[in-house]
Amino acid sequence: MRLERIGDRVMAVVILALVLVSHLCGPNTDLSDSVWSVHTAMSIIRQGNTDLDEYQELTSQTDLEYTLETIGGHTYNSYPLGASIVAVPFVFVIDQLLRVWSFDLNEYIKHNHPVAVESFIACFIVALCATLVYQIARLFLDKRRSLLVVFVFAFCTSAWSTASRALWQQGPSMLMLTITLYLLLLARQRPALAQFAGIPLALAYVIRPTNSVSIVLLTGFVFVQYRQYSARYLLWASTIAVPFIAFNFSIYHAPLSTYYRSYQDFSTSTFLEALAGNLISPSRGLLVFSPVFLFSIWGMLLKIRRKQWLDYFLIGVLILHWVTLSAWFMWWGGWSFGPRLFTDMAPYLVYFLIPAVAAIPHLRGTRKTAVTLAWLCSVAASFFVHYRGANVSEVKAWNYQPVYVDSYPQRIWNWQDIQFLRGIKWSLRGGPVDLSVSGVPLAQLDLDLAVYMRFGANDLREREFDAATSLITPPGPAWVAIERSLTAPELVSLFDGVSPEIGEWAVAEQRVHTLYHFDLGARILEAARQSDPVAFWSPDLAPDSTGAHSTGLPVKFGKTAELIGFRVVTATPSNDVTVITYWRAGDQSVASLQLFAHALGADGKIVAQQDRLDAVAEYWQPGDLIVQVSRLVIPPQSGRVWIEVGLYDTASGERLPALVEGREVDRRLLLKQLKDKP
């Protein structure tokens, strides 16, 4: 027995290390609600208070204003203090270790957010929970099946995809509830341990107010099952509760902080939807993101038959927690991955997996085969979901692409855009499908499965442009979406005679486009062939007719693009000039590329100009065909003017060289000299 206990302790250390390292490897982090947790912990260590006044450089510049509150002229973290209290020993040790290398962590976080420190603490807390889950499982299972339970907890629940991604309230809350559960289970053999459950349970409330459900029901359990220790239980709990209330009076002049008194945030208008959504919605449902918890329901039924008071109370906690979350107006948890608000319930849910894991080997025949297969599939599916939550950036972007989920919570029910499937690319065409959309970035498009099936892929290679002044398309048949009413008349004619694939496509909120699939590139090439075939270059800014050297098109501008045609259209009797340039993208893209169109007077000075390139160069692919419409208003009495065009890098201001027969002749091209206006 002693060797077995030693073996379990060694295994606990191994679990701690493996979970810590594996969770640290997940690149997804979240700098939002928890952004001031480490700062508050450091303030407690260095200043002996919880205000963030010493970090004014950061607090004054943050765009997360909701995370701060000002009381009595001091700035505080608006979220509960508990997570920072749990972080204090971690921050203290890290700070002391870094001092060995002459690194002042406090000075660093005055100017930076300590993402790495926060991530390490969050992962360590989850790893501690995993070791406790192992100890809990060992009370009922052999070592092999206990390790299976730990694997499910650490890698098949929101412990991985949420609690270890940042120092949210949920991680420390989960730790306190796991300690509480472990103490109450040990109390079956050593009843005196029940009294100490009051400490982590009280601290759980300091961390997160929804833990009031656990406090009420588990306190009731202690009074029912361990009445002789109930007074001591309350005494131990008061060692946390009394300082907590005293602290609140000293800062907020009330027994609870502002966060705890936000009763107006509860609503009944969405209650029934929230009850269902918290369990089965495609982008927030607990049983969708962790289908392995379906076996927890079976485990509850098995536990009920054994008539243990603790199991009844834990089931009550889970139900009331579900009801409480569903009564909150933002029941989906805002910006998050899956059922974030259920994260701290993971220890209880995993506890109810234990009887299911124990029961499966005792089944017989086809029932055992079916249940085993269902178990393995649910574990694999849960692992897949939470692996993506911890490692794939696209699932985070789901929260704001195409629109913020808080502004449009109906997205939570969209089975055609499930959060954990974001970033998985497929194509029936053997590669990415080219899509050019006017006025709306691809990330903001409201795409559904029906549209993806029409494309034959969800792997889209985007081009962004503004059809009011530009077009871009790859050579060959491609998808193009424009708002015809907002498209430049010089460009809309390129779509004449083409039947749209979708006449009215609601690409985004209040944006309706027409979707085409045809060879727009061929029409652009034909328009370029019918345009002026000759341009000019000269070392003089505004040469006379004899000083300009003609050159046939195309003319390359570095390796970025080549001018393949142009038209200069003058309006009569106004001074308006429309310059239409046709381009082909080269091999070396410049993300910050800009096009200039200038009218030069006889003295070489600019009399009219427009610098714009509305086919976003960041998305150009080699061979893409681009049209840009530039409009110039030339002042009266400007005399003869030259129209010049060129490209430059806005980041450096440097113009791209115009190459004739491989030789740089200038850093612009002269298109046409316009006569005097009457």
Rosetta blueprint (number, residue, H / E / L):
1 M L
2 R H
3 L H
4 E H
5 R H
6 I H
7 G H
8 D H
9 R H
10 V H
11 M H
12 A H
13 V H
14 V H
15 I H
16 L H
17 A H
18 L H
19 V H
20 L H
21 V H
22 S H
23 H H
24 L H
25 C L
26 G L
27 P L
28 N L
29 T L
30 D L
31 L L
32 S L
33 D L
34 S L
35 V L
36 W L
37 S H
38 V H
39 H H
40 T H
41 A H
42 M H
43 S H
44 I H
45 I H
46 R H
47 Q L
48 G L
49 N L
50 T L
51 D L
52 L L
53 D H
54 E H
55 Y H
56 Q H
57 E H
58 L H
59 T H
60 S L
61 Q L
62 T L
63 D L
64 L L
65 E H
66 Y H
67 T H
68 L E
69 E E
70 T E
71 I E
72 G L
73 G L
74 H E
75 T E
76 Y E
77 N E
78 S L
79 Y L
80 P L
81 L L
82 G H
83 A H
84 S H
85 I H
86 V H
87 A H
88 V H
89 P H
90 F H
91 V H
92 F H
93 V H
94 I H
95 D H
96 Q H
97 L H
98 L H
99 R H
100 V H
101 W L
102 S L
103 F L
104 D L
105 L H
106 N H
107 E H
108 Y H
109 I H
110 K L
111 H L
112 N L
113 H L
114 P L
115 V H
116 A H
117 V H
118 E H
119 S H
120 F H
121 I H
122 A H
123 C H
124 F H
125 I H
126 V H
127 A H
128 L H
129 C H
130 A H
131 T H
132 L H
133 V H
134 Y H
135 Q H
136 I H
137 A H
138 R H
139 L L
140 F L
141 L L
142 D L
143 K H
144 R H
145 R H
146 S H
147 L H
148 L H
149 V H
150 V H
151 F H
152 V H
153 F H
154 A H
155 F H
156 C L
157 T L
158 S H
159 A H
160 W H
161 S H
162 T H
163 A H
164 S L
165 R L
166 A L
167 L L
168 W L
169 Q L
170 Q H
171 G H
172 P H
173 S H
174 M H
175 L H
176 M H
177 L H
178 T H
179 I H
180 T H
181 L H
182 Y H
183 L H
184 L H
185 L H
186 L H
187 A L
188 R L
189 Q L
190 R L
191 P H
192 A H
193 L H
194 A H
195 Q H
196 F H
197 A H
198 G H
199 I H
200 P H
201 L H
202 A H
203 L H
204 A H
205 Y H
206 V H
207 I H
208 R L
209 P H
210 T H
211 N H
212 S H
213 V H
214 S H
215 I H
216 V H
217 L H
218 L H
219 T H
220 G H
221 F H
222 V H
223 F H
224 V H
225 Q H
226 Y L
227 R H
228 Q H
229 Y H
230 S H
231 A H
232 R H
233 Y H
234 L H
235 L H
236 W H
237 A H
238 S H
239 T H
240 I H
241 A H
242 V H
243 P H
244 F H
245 I H
246 A H
247 F H
248 N H
249 F H
250 S H
251 I H
252 Y H
253 H L
254 A L
255 P L
256 L L
257 S L
258 T L
259 Y H
260 Y H
261 R H
262 S L
263 Y H
264 Q H
265 D H
266 F E
267 S L
268 T L
269 S L
270 T L
271 F H
272 L H
273 E H
274 A H
275 L H
276 A H
277 G H
278 N H
279 L H
280 I H
281 S L
282 P L
283 S L
284 R L
285 G L
286 L H
287 L H
288 V H
289 F H
290 S L
291 P H
292 V H
293 F H
294 L H
295 F H
296 S H
297 I H
298 W H
299 G H
300 M H
301 L H
302 L H
303 K H
304 I H
305 R H
306 R H
307 K L
308 Q L
309 W H
310 L H
311 D H
312 Y H
313 F H
314 L H
315 I H
316 G H
317 V H
318 L H
319 I H
320 L H
321 H H
322 W H
323 V H
324 T H
325 L H
326 S H
327 A H
328 W E
329 F L
330 M L
331 W L
332 W L
333 G L
334 G L
335 W L
336 S L
337 F L
338 G L
339 P L
340 R H
341 L H
342 F H
343 T H
344 D H
345 M H
346 A H
347 P H
348 Y H
349 L H
350 V H
351 Y H
352 F L
353 L H
354 I H
355 P H
356 A H
357 V H
358 A H
359 A H
360 I H
361 P H
362 H H
363 L L
364 R L
365 G H
366 T H
367 R H
368 K H
369 T H
370 A H
371 V H
372 T H
373 L H
374 A H
375 W H
376 L H
377 C H
378 S H
379 V H
380 A H
381 A H
382 S H
383 F H
384 F H
385 V H
386 H H
387 Y H
388 R H
389 G H
390 A H
391 N H
392 V L
393 S H
394 E H
395 V H
396 K H
397 A H
398 W L
399 N L
400 Y L
401 Q L
402 P L
403 V L
404 Y L
405 V L
406 D L
407 S L
408 Y L
409 P H
410 Q H
411 R H
412 I H
413 W H
414 N L
415 W L
416 Q L
417 D L
418 I L
419 Q H
420 F H
421 L H
422 R L
423 G L
424 I L
425 K L
426 W L
427 S E
428 L L
429 R L
430 G L
431 G L
432 P L
433 V E
434 D E
435 L E
436 S E
437 V E
438 S E
439 G L
440 V L
441 P L
442 L H
443 A H
444 Q H
445 L L
446 D L
447 L L
448 D L
449 L H
450 A H
451 V H
452 Y H
453 M H
454 R H
455 F H
456 G L
457 A E
458 N L
459 D L
460 L E
461 R E
462 E E
463 R E
464 E E
465 F E
466 D L
467 A L
468 A L
469 T L
470 S E
471 L E
472 I E
473 T E
474 P L
475 P L
476 G L
477 P L
478 A E
479 W E
480 V E
481 A E
482 I E
483 E L
484 R H
485 S H
486 L H
487 T L
488 A L
489 P H
490 E H
491 L H
492 V H
493 S H
494 L H
495 F H
496 D L
497 G L
498 V L
499 S L
500 P L
501 E L
502 I E
503 G E
504 E E
505 W E
506 A E
507 V E
508 A E
509 E L
510 Q L
511 R E
512 V E
513 H E
514 T E
515 L E
516 Y E
517 H E
518 F E
519 D L
520 L H
521 G H
522 A H
523 R H
524 I H
525 L H
526 E H
527 A H
528 A H
529 R H
530 Q L
531 S L
532 D E
533 P L
534 V E
535 A E
536 F E
537 W E
538 S L
539 P L
540 D L
541 L L
542 A L
543 P L
544 D L
545 S L
546 T L
547 G L
548 A L
549 H E
550 S E
551 T E
552 G E
553 L L
554 P L
555 V E
556 K E
557 F E
558 G L
559 K L
560 T L
561 A E
562 E E
563 L E
564 I E
565 G E
566 F E
567 R E
568 V E
569 V E
570 T E
571 A L
572 T L
573 P L
574 S L
575 N L
576 D E
577 V E
578 T E
579 V E
580 I E
581 T E
582 Y E
583 W E
584 R E
585 A E
586 G L
587 D L
588 Q L
589 S L
590 V L
591 A L
592 S L
593 L E
594 Q E
595 L E
596 F E
597 A E
598 H E
599 A E
600 L E
601 G L
602 A L
603 D L
604 G L
605 K L
606 I E
607 V E
608 A E
609 Q E
610 Q E
611 D E
612 R L
613 L L
614 D L
615 A L
616 V L
617 A H
618 E H
619 Y H
620 W L
621 Q L
622 P L
623 G L
624 D L
625 L E
626 I E
627 V E
628 Q E
629 V E
630 S E
631 R E
632 L E
633 V E
634 I L
635 P L
636 P L
637 Q L
638 S L
639 G L
640 R L
641 V E
642 W E
643 I E
644 E E
645 V E
646 G E
647 L E
648 Y E
649 D E
650 T L
651 A L
652 S L
653 G L
654 E L
655 R E
656 L L
657 P L
658 A E
659 L E
660 V E
661 E L
662 G L
663 R E
664 E E
665 V E
666 D E
667 R L
668 R L
669 L E
670 L E
671 L E
672 K E
673 Q E
674 L E
675 K L
676 D L
677 K L
678 P L
